[in-house]
Amino acid sequence: MEGRTFWITGLSGAGKTTIGRLWYEELRASGVPAVFLDGDRLRQAIGDDLGYSEADRRKSARRNGKLCALLAEQGLTVVCCTICMYDEARLWNRENIPGYFEVYVKASMETLRQRNQKGLYSGGTEVAGLQVRVEEPKNPDLILENDGQRTPAEQVAILRAAAGK
């Protein structure tokens, strides 16, 4: 039995990890064998040899996708929260990961600057979506507008309905 992968993507501060963790907790509470993967933690665990060049970011996205495919093939439901900046990576995922479901957590730049949890939008670094070009997802299964009108729990309810759970 193959699992599913919920690939939750968006810019830093959009809310993908908050929403993804709540979704993962709900899946686990309902008895679904699930794992939670966060892009920052994945970089520490399997990508610490990579920098932030375009080539390294592409390689990181490929590694993340291949790991999700491996886990889903073993019957796990994977919730992976990562920026994933490139159409090429998302297309590979869609073609190669069992039960792939792409969620784009979208927030305005104004909202991202206000949240600024990691201090990235304060300047100095090359930030995806500002100094570094990001290819916005073109065909996600679900877009969650996350500028603060809905709570994370309400966003998960929308995800649940869209995912057919």
Secondary structure as GFF3:
##gff-version 3
##sequence-region A 1 165
A	DSSP	beta_strand	5	9	.	.	.	ID=ss1
A	DSSP	alpha_helix	16	29	.	.	.	ID=ss2
A	DSSP	beta_strand	34	38	.	.	.	ID=ss3
A	DSSP	alpha_helix	39	46	.	.	.	ID=ss4
A	DSSP	alpha_helix	54	73	.	.	.	ID=ss5
A	DSSP	beta_strand	77	81	.	.	.	ID=ss6
A	DSSP	alpha_helix	87	96	.	.	.	ID=ss7
A	DSSP	beta_strand	100	106	.	.	.	ID=ss8
A	DSSP	alpha_helix	109	115	.	.	.	ID=ss9
A	DSSP	three_ten_helix	120	122	.	.	.	ID=ss10
A	DSSP	beta_strand	142	145	.	.	.	ID=ss11
A	DSSP	alpha_helix	152	163	.	.	.	ID=ss12
###
